[in-house]
């Protein structure tokens, strides 16, 4: 019985070492897949960001155009007010 105990311990230790090795390899494979997934997500986010930037510029230009038209209208109103004051005076 005394000689069987070290053999059992050696077998159990060997099995546990194999299990830990397999779990470590699986963990490494999962981390590699996570890295690939994060790379794809980052690429997708970059593409979306570029698309939003390309969409932002025309909208910004359109907004600036409307602001210019509004400013021009105010100048025109001021000019008409000036002309009305001149003609009323």
Secondary structure as the mmCIF struct_conf table of DSSP 4:
data_model
#
loop_
_struct_conf.conf_type_id
_struct_conf.id
_struct_conf.beg_label_comp_id
_struct_conf.beg_label_asym_id
_struct_conf.beg_label_seq_id
_struct_conf.end_label_comp_id
_struct_conf.end_label_asym_id
_struct_conf.end_label_seq_id
HELX_RH_AL_P HELX_RH_AL_P1 UNK A 2 UNK A 88
#
